[in-house]
Amino acid sequence: MSRVERRRHLVLFGPPGSGKGTQAELLRERQGLDHVAPGDMLRQHLADGTELGKMAKSYMASGRLVPDDVIVRMIKGRLEGESSSDGFVLDGFPRTVAQTKDLQQLLADLGRPLDMVIVLEVPMKELLARLSLRADQQHREDDRPEVIKHRLEVYHEQTEPVLEFLGELVPVVVVDGSASVEEVNHSLLKVLQ
Ligand code: AP5
């Protein structure tokens, strides 16, 4: 598969269960983009028992957002590192308007402005089906039904407004995320060519 040479600074946007992590991982494997996912980084901290992990635990378990300053510090360290220098896909960041403003400044400082935001659109029924299936298979603590509900509310209240802000800065493209994993990947690559 040919490598995407342009548009290598991306945000994958969408509600919990929309497939951000799945698609970002494919873009890492197939396109060499750094997959930057605060959720994964936090889960690693939790597993390692770090102070950051201990602090984040109750926020994550209840589906609340971890404070902005903690997240921004973590992402800053990652984007400044070598692994992101050839392009990145942000999965689950930014999630608040404050994070978006910090990201904008950080990328300006790094001389690597965002190229595009891709929104994965998936009907609510499908989101719920995917997350409850994962709850059965992987027992992720925040995939319990009451926490899923809260994560979706947080997305609606705190994260959706980010899209309007980002839309003032870069092109926003909506992709049907309800198709199969490979079909969605194909749509993303078409958008990125
Ligand atoms: P995070 O890990 O980012 O969770 P999320 O955004 O809720 O996203 P998910 O991982 O549930 O969904 P996804 O869209 O990545 O879909 P996935 O590919 O996994 O965040 C967890 C927590 O960390 C937050 O609640 C918060 O506490 C904290 N946090 C993280 N970022 C933060 C930030 N910026 N600020 C503050 N706090 C933050 O797919 C879901 C399921 O569907 C999988 O089982 C997958 O196999 C399946 N699937 C994927 N694609 C398809 C498809 N096309 N067809 C069928 N099934 C599919």
Boltz pocket constraint, residues with backbone or C-beta under 6 A from the ligand:
constraints:
  - pocket:
      binder: B
      contacts: [[A, 14], [A, 15], [A, 16], [A, 17], [A, 18], [A, 19], [A, 20], [A, 21], [A, 22], [A, 23], [A, 38], [A, 39], [A, 40], [A, 42], [A, 56], [A, 59], [A, 60], [A, 61], [A, 63], [A, 64], [A, 65], [A, 66], [A, 67], [A, 68], [A, 71], [A, 91], [A, 92], [A, 93], [A, 94], [A, 95], [A, 96], [A, 99], [A, 130], [A, 131], [A, 134], [A, 142], [A, 151], [A, 177], [A, 178], [A, 179], [A, 180], [A, 181], [A, 184]]
      max_distance: 6.0
